[in-house]
Amino acid sequence: MRRLAPLAAVLIAACRATAPDSAAPSFEGPVVEIRESFACPLPASRGLVTVARDGKAERVVFEGLDFELGKTKSTREQMTLAPNDAADLFRLVADSGWRGMPERPDEFALHGRPSCADCCSGALYIKTAEGGRSLSFAADRKPAELEALMKAIDGVLARGVWTRVVYPWENQR
């Protein structure tokens, strides 16, 4: 089987979507989806967590940094947050000040080591009715506001129960 582009390219492309034909993306309107993508060198893995406005969430983690359809092992889980929890999550994100957070790690002040060969990196993509914005991070270059927002999101997601989903075409981790 022909090797496909690394999953990172797919995840980054998914997190970098902007409004079509606009000079600058619009961040107006209600938050309709939240996505967190990440890549970690140790253990080598890539993943994506997606939460829709209705509280439906999916988490998929691929083993390794390369992706080969039908060969790469993965773990896929889904859940639906209770309506109150989904409302809390989207209100929390809407009120977080995410529109004013820097998009690129080079704009952040350093927190911790200036380089970290074994640190995870990724992006938090916040999609609105009119566009969206991707807040990139590296473990050693994450602003305190973004870290607090991501911990708060994880706190709300911890209220739900993840259920493993197995598709026959995916090798399981």
Secondary structure, DSSP 8 states (H G I E B T S, - for coil): ------HHHHHHHHHT---TT-SS----S-EEEEEEEEEEETTEEEEEEEEETTSEEEEEEEESSS--TTTSEEEEEEEE--HHHHHHHHHHHHTTTGGGS-SSGGGS---S-S--TT--EEEEEEEETTEEEEEEEETTB--HHHHHHHHHHHHHHTTS--EEE--TTSEE-
